[in-house]
Every structure is written in C-alpha cells, then in structure tokens.
C-alpha cells in the first residue's frame, strides 16, 4: 500500500527525469550570458578603435605639417 512517501529509487528516477531539462536550461542561460558579454565587449572595442584611429590620423596630420615646415 502507498503511504505518500517516495522510495529512494523513485527519487532517483524523478531526479534523472528532470536532469536533462535542468542541464538544457543552464546551458541556454550560459549561452545567452556569453552572447551578451561578447556583444558588449565588441561595442566597447569598436568605440576604442574609432578613438585610436582618430588619434592616429591627428598624429599623421601633425607629422606631415612638421615635415612641410622643415
């Protein structure tokens, strides 16, 4: 007769039943987190690259002006 308690084998069966679902949800969450971090990194990198390119073009202008003066 069933008295409402789970036996050890029933608990393990329930655990192994939902384990793939939990693993899938965790991997999906890690994947979404990774994509968001990559996007924010790339946006910051693009901004810094633009600033660097502007500084390089300013340096090129000043060196070309100094060569013309000499």
C-alpha angles and dihedrals in degrees: 000000000000114000098185099264125116120235119223092257091052091051092049090048091053091046094051091045094059097033096089090050092051092047090049092051092048093049091047090051092049090048093051091047091050093050092050092049092048091050093050091046092050092048091052091046092051090051093050092046091054091051091048092049090051091052092048092051090050090051091050091051093050094047092048090050092049091051091051091051093052 
